[in-house]
Amino acid sequence: MKLPASQLQQQLSKGLSPLYVLVGDEPLGHMECLDAIRHCARQNGIEERTALTTDRYFDWSKIAEFGQAMSLFASLRLLEINIPNGKPGIDGSKALQALADTPLPDTIAVIILPTIDWRDAKSAWYLALEQKAVLIQLQDIDATKLPQWIASRLALQKQSTDAETLSFMANQVEGNLLAAHQEIQKLGLLFPEGNISAEDVRAAVLNVSRFDAVQLGEAVLLGDIDRTTRILDGLQDEGAQPIAVMNPLLWAIKPLVKVKQAESRGENLNAAMKDAKLFYEKEALARRVLPRLSLKQLQAALLKLADIDKIGKGIMQGDAWLEISRLCFGLARISARARSRS
């Protein structure tokens, strides 16, 4: 059973399930969901907790052995299985399918996974967990929805502020929900219940933005010039290397070129998306931006990225950051103009 993180508390109020799966890289959601399950377990008298972290040498038979062992301290136990790379391998796949099919006796099991790619999402072990467990998907909050998310979190503290200040806070913590949560908690400690003025918020909230080049690619392709500016500035301030920024841009643009080429040959768009390995959120983004950018423009961007790569490696003369900025703003403006015309 798939559930968004927001519905976990409601599910827990009906009683603990034998198997939970947390999927995603968003740290705040991970922390809060795991804390909620642990808290519910304690309320149900479960005091014994065991945590296993897998690696390439992990012995997957430990899970079955855990189920066979008798607890010395309690009738119910909590077992947390952290799979940091999301790749259980052959033995792990069998163990996870067995765990999904036959829950461990007297045990509440929690499997912790990173974001799963499209291949693993179709694997037998993941489908078994998806069908038999309570599977919680931990997702980042879209930038456009972040102000409302902050408002809802403030409301839990019986606090509020105006829309402009909410947008300011969202810009300060963009891409880092854990930092946003910490800033909101700080406001709860500094100020009483009720409305908080814009001046007080600005004085209290730090700039804790965490930017990455994946966000940059999305902002550029969507034609969000303001966000493109913030992310570029943030990446430079954080000391990101141009080559580390260039590669995700390449990964974002190259599949779009492949789809555009297929379209020019009259091929089916859905098949082209699949062939370019654009699935889920990536497919949704591609469908939004493909009408805005021509094949010629995307191919020119790839050529420019090749030049930037040479500059970054010292093969060509130039300023890699300057060229990345020019490329990003150029594509973002093209996309923005096309969006305004549609």
Residue, then its C-alpha position, 0 to 999 in steps of 0.5 A: m500500500k503506497l502512502p504519502a508521508s502526510q498520511l502515515q500518522q493516520q495509518l499508525s493511529k489504526g495500529l502498527s503494520p508488520l512491514y513499513v518501507l521508507v523510500g526517498d532521499e529527503p532527510l526531514g521526511h525520513m527523520e519524521c516518518l522513522d520517529a513516528i513509527r518508533h513513537c507508535a512502537r513505544q506506545n504499543g509497548i515495543e522497547e527493543r529496537t535493532a538496526l541493521t545496515t547493509d553493505r556489499y558484505f552484508d549477510w542477508s541470512k541475519i534477517a531470517e535468523f532475527g525472526q527465529a531468535m526469541s527476544l529476552f526482553a519483550s514480546l514485540r520488537l522493532l527491526e530497522i533495515n537500512i539499505p543505503n545504496g538501494k541495491p540488495g543484490i540477489d541474496g537481498s532480493k530473495a530476503l526482501q521478497a521472503l520478508a514481504d510474503t511472510p512477516l517476521p514473527d513478533t516483529i515490526a520491520v522497517i526497510i529504509l531505501p534511497t530514491i529508487d530508479w525506474r529499473d529497480a522499481k520494476s524488480a521483483w523485490y520492490l514490487a513485492l514490498e510495494q504490494k505487501a508493505v506500507l510504502i511511504q514515498l519521501q519526496d521533496i516539496d516543489a519550489t512553488k508549493l514551499p511557501q504553503w508548506i512553511a505556512s502549514r508548519l507555522a500553523l502547527q505552532k499557532q504562528s503565521t506570517d504574510a505571503e511575501t515573508l513566506s516566499f522569502m523564507a522559501n527562497q532562503v531554505e530552497g532545496n533543504l526541508l530539514a533546514a526549513h524545519q529547523e528555522i520554523q522551530k527557531l521561530g517557535l522558540l523566539f516568538p509567541e503564538g500569533n502573527i510574526s512580522a516580516e522584520d522579525v522573520r528576516a532577522a531570525v532566518l538564516n540563508v541555509s539554501r542548498f543548491d544542486a545542479v539538478q535543480l539548476g537544470e529544471a529551473v533552466l528548462l522551465g524558463d524560471i530565470d529568477r530561480t536560475t539566478r539564485i541557484l547559480d549564485g548558490l552553487q558558486d558561493e558553495g564552491a561547486q566545480p564547473i564540471a560538477v555543474m555541467n554534467p547534470l546539465l548534460w544529463a538533463i538536455k541529452p535525453l531531450v535531444k534524443v526525443k526531438q530527433a525521434e519526433s523529427r523522424g515521425e516516431n511515437l512520442n511515448a516510445a521516444m520517451k521510453d527509449a530516452k529513459l525519461f520516466y515519472e518526474k523526468e517524463a513530466l518535465a520533458r513534456r512541459v519543456l519540449p514544445r518550448l525548445s527546438l532541436k537546433q537550440l538543444q543541440a547547440a546547448l550540447l555543443k556549448l557544454a562540450d566546449i565548457d568541458k574543455i575549458g574546465k579541463g584546461i584544454m580550451q581558454g575561457d571562464a567555465w562559470l561565465e560560459i555556464s551562466r550564459l548557457c543557462f540564462g540563454l536557454a531559460r529566456i528561450s523557454a520563458r518566452a515560449r511559455s509566455r506565448s503559449 
